Amino acid sequence: MTAESPLPEPDRVPGVPHPRESTRVLGQDAAISDFLGAAQSGRMHHAWLLTGPRGTGKATLAWTMAKWLLAGGAPDRIEIDPAQPVIRRILALSEPRLMLLRRPVDEKSGRLRAEITVDEVRRLQSFLHMSAAEGGHRVAIIDAADEMNTAAANALLKQLEEPPRDTTLILVAHQPGRLLPTIRSRCRELRLHPLPAEAMSQILDDLAVEGDAAGLSALAGGSVGEAVRLAAQDGLAVYAAIVALFADYPRMDRRAAASLADLAAGRPGADGDPFDLVVTLLDRFLTRAARSGLMGAPLPEAAMGEAEVLGRISPDQRAAQLWASAQAELSARARAGRAVNLDPSALVMDMLIGLANQPAV
């Protein structure tokens, strides 16, 4: 891998170490077992497709697999001694047997391009066809493969159809349905699942993320990346304000609603967009309300008193259906409002008034 890869890195979550710097993978034992099992049986596939929700460790596992392959890892454990020279080269982006394929930076604008282009895959083709004498075993990480445009995907398919010897391709995909079926069929899939609360708490502690780990885990849906984003934007406090708004439902404190709407109108920053944060957390609240009517209030609570509020506003299946419909309508309204550049404050206030005026349970 060359060290010329420019920042920003599309596969980096702001405020936390890059996945290549991680020394362990938590909460994905089944995927790790499948990978090591293939190695132990002598059936190591030439291409692996890592799928699952964002923030569940796909990139971390991809880099860990690459380290294992290039360092000659033990068959019964995936962790590698970080003091090995090859690991130091990987961390420095200077390991010649490893290539990372990702969205490039536009030289004119200095911004990340929206897609992985065919030119990037052509660079991969040159890398993969190094002779064994020149490079030995090679590994390429494509993150994220579902960001390839059509020309890039077709070019990659040719490499998957006729893979070079001593080569492993590791594809990360957040939306594998966007990949060509012929690409998916030529890869062995490792499906990663939302992280359990215990693993989430351990990872957030390792990353020194401040905030209630249980609450962040509940709101983030098992995604570390989402939990970090929520922590950086004080998402737990915003969610607590949303829960408080519904404490006297169907009555709603208009002043508190206006404060939440004003928050949504804040200027986007390095940590994220306040409008997206408010809409996302409103969506989570309505989803948890719908779930409460079907399965009881979710635990752990993501805010003080949440279980009591959800139990009161969504006590049965009929209420669950009302809140599920409200969630779908809110999401559609947010997308439509964004598309025509409506004022974020007015849009959020309109959503809250609509929720207050829906039929009471």
N, C-alpha and C positions, 0 to 999 in steps of 0.2 A: 504494500500500500504506500502511496506517495504521501508526503507530509504537506502537500500543497492544498489539500482540501480546505476551502475557506469557510469561515464562520459567516452567517449563523448556520448552525447545524439543525436540520429539520427534525432529527430524531432525538433532540435534547429537550427535556422538560426544564423550564427556567427554575433556578433555585436549587437544583439537585444534581448530583454527579451524573455524568454520561453513563449509559448502560455498559459501555466497554470497561468502565472503572469498577463495576460491581465485582465482588469476590464470591458471591453465592446467589443462588436462586431459591426463593422461598415460596411455598404454597403450590408448587407445580410438580409434585413428586411423580405423578402418573406420566407426564410428558418426558421427564428425565429418565424414568424407568424404561420407557419405550425406546428412547434413543440409545441408552447403554445396552439394552437387550439386543438391539440390532448389531451393535459392535461385538458383543460377546458371541453372537451366533454366526458372525462372519458375513452378515447380510447388510452391511452398511450401504444405505441407499445413496445415490449420487446427488439427489435433490430432496430437500426437506422444506415443507411449507408450514410455517408457524402461524396459527390463526387464533382468534379469540378477541374479546373486547379490548379497547385501548387501555393501556395502563396496567395490564395484568402480567407484564414481564416478558413479552415476546422478544423485544430487542435485547433485554438482559440475557435471556436464554440463548438467543442467536450468537451473541458475542462469547458466551460461556462455551457453547458448542465449538465455535471457531478456535478458541484457546485450547480446548481439549484435543481437537484434531491436529492442530499444528504443534502442540507440545508433546504429543504422544501420551495422552492421559491414561490413567489406570482404568481397567474395564469395569470396576465396581464403584467408581465415584467420579463425579463430573467436575469437582473443584480442582483447580490447578495451583501449584505453588506460585504466588505472585512474584517471587524473586527470580524465577527463570528468565534468562535473557529474552526468549521469544515473547514472553508476556510484557516485558518492558518495551519491546519494539512495537507490540500491538497498541499499547497505551499511548505511545508516541506517534502512532500512525506511520510507522516506518518499516513495518514488516513486509518484505517484498512478496511473500506468498499469500498475502491477504488483500482482497480488494473490497471496498465498500461502494455499492452503487446506490445512489440516492438522488433526490431532486437537486439539480445544479443551481448555482447562483448566476443570474443574468449579469453579464459583464457590464452592460450599459446602465442598468438601474441599481445594481448591487443587491437586488432582492432575490429571494428564492423563486424559481420558476414553479408554475402550478403542476407540472408533470415531469416525470422522468422521460427524457428524450431518447431517440434512437442513437444519437451520438454517444450517449453514456453507455449504451449496450454495445456499441462498436468498440469502445475502450475495453469493455469486459471481454469481448471476443479475442482481442489481442493478448490480454492477460491470461485467458484460459488456454491459449495455444502455445504458451511457453513450453519448451521441452522439459522433460524430467530433470535433465542435467542442469538446466538453467534455474529451475525453481523448485523441484521436488513436489510434494503434495501441496495443492493450492485450495484455498477456500474463498468463496465470494459471498458476501452478505448483500441482499437486495432489500432495502428498507425505505419505503414500503412498496412491495411489488404491485399493489393495486393502484399505485400512482403512475404507472407506465402508460404512455399514450399507445395508440394502436400499432404504430410502426415499431416502437420499442418492444412491445409484447410479442409481435411476430418475429422480431430478430432474436429475442430470448428463446422463443420456442425452438428455433433451429439448434440452439446450444443444448437444450434439454433432449431433443430427439437424437443427437449424436454427441453425448457427453464425452469430453476428453478423459483419458485415464488419470488416476490420482487427483481427482477434482471433486469437491463437494460444494454444491450451491445451497444456500440457506435463504429462503424467501420469507419475509415477514409480510403478513396481509391482515389489515384491519377489516376489510370488506372483501373476503375471498370470492364472493359472487361476481365481483367486477373483473376477475381474471378470466382469461380464455379457458374454457373447459379442458382443452388439450394441454394447457399448462398445468392445471390442477391434477389431471390424470397422470402426469409424469412425475409428480412429487409424492413423497410420503408425508402425510399430514400429521402434525402434532397440535392437538387442540388444547389451548390453555383456557382455564375457567376463571371466573371472578375469584379473587383471593378471599379466603376465609378471614374472619375478624382477627384471629390470633396472628396469622401471617402478616396482615395489614398493620397491626399494632407494632409488630417487631420491625417491619421495614420502616415505618414512620419514625420509630425510635432510632433506628440506625441512621436515618437521614436527618435527625435532629429537627423534625418538623414540629412546630409548636401547635398546641391545641389538643382538644379531647380526641384521642385516637379512636375511641369507640364511636363517637358522633361523626367524625370524618369518614370512618369506614362505612357507617350506615348510609350516609349521603352519597358517597362516591361509588357505591355499588361494586366494591371489590376492585376498584381501579386506583393504583397508587398515584398515577399521574393526575387523576381528577382530585384525589385527596390533597395533593400538594397545591394544586391550583386553588381549591377552596380555602385552604389554610392561608395562602398568600393574600387572598382577597377578603379575609375575615368572614368566610362563608357561613360559619356556624352562627355568628351574631346575626347575619342577614336572615338565616333560616329561622332563628328564634323570633325575629320580628314578624315573620310570616305566620308562624304558629300563634303568636299573640294576637294577630289580626283576627284569627278565627276563634278566639277564646269565647266570644259572645255571639257567634254565628246563630242566626242570620244577620244580626246587627254587626256593623263594622265601624270602627273608629276612623272617620274620614281624615282626621289630621295625621294619624299614624299611616294611613294608606298613602296620603300625599307625601309623607317623608320617604316612604319606600319608592314611590314613583320618582321623586327627585334624585334619589340615589342612583336609579337606573339611567339618569341623564348625565351621569359623570363622564369625564373624558377617559377613553380607553388608555391603558398604560401598559407597561411591560408585564404586569401580572395578569392582565386580561381586560375584558370589556364589562363594565358594570351592568349594562343592559342584559348581556348574555347571562351574567351571573344571576340576576334577579329572575329572569324568565326561566332559567334552568332550575332554580330552587323552587319556584312556584310549581313548575312541572313535577318536581320530585314530591312536593307536598301533596298535590292532587293524586299522584300515583300511589303514595303511601295511604292516602285516605281511601282510595278505591280498594286497596289491598286489605285495609282494616275491616271493611264491611264484609269481606269474604273469609278472612283468616284471623281476624283479631288484630289489635294494634301491633305494629312491628316492633321488635326489640333487637338491639338496644335503641333507646330513644336518641334522636338526633338533636333534641332540645328539651329543656326542662318543661315538664307538663305536656309533652307531645302526645303521649299515650292517652291521657285523659281527654284531650281535645279531639283526637281522632276517634276515640271510642264513642264520644257524644255525637259528633257530626256524621259519623258513618257506622251506625250500629248493625246494619244488615245488608243483604244482597241488593235490595232496591236502592239503598243509598250508595252502595258500591258502583252500581250502574250509572247513577247520576254523576258521581265524581269522575268516573272513567270518561263519560261523555264530555264533561267540563274540561278534562285534561286534553282531549283530542281537539276541542274547539279552541282552547288557549294556544296550543302549538300552531294550529293553522292561522290564527289571528296574528301571532308573533311573526311567522314567516311572511305573511301578506304585508304587515306593517313595515317590516324591514325592507321588503322589495320596493316599496314606494317611498322609503325614507321618511316615514312618519316620525314626529317628535317622540323620543323614547319615553319621556315622562308622561305625556298624554296617552301614549299607547298602553303603558303599564297601568295607569289610573283607570283607563277604559276597561282593561281586563279585570281589575279588582272590583269595579262597580258591577260588571257583568256577573262575577262570581257571587257577589252579595245579593244580587237580584234573582238568582236562579231559584227554582222551587225548593223550599226548605224540606229537609228530611223528616 
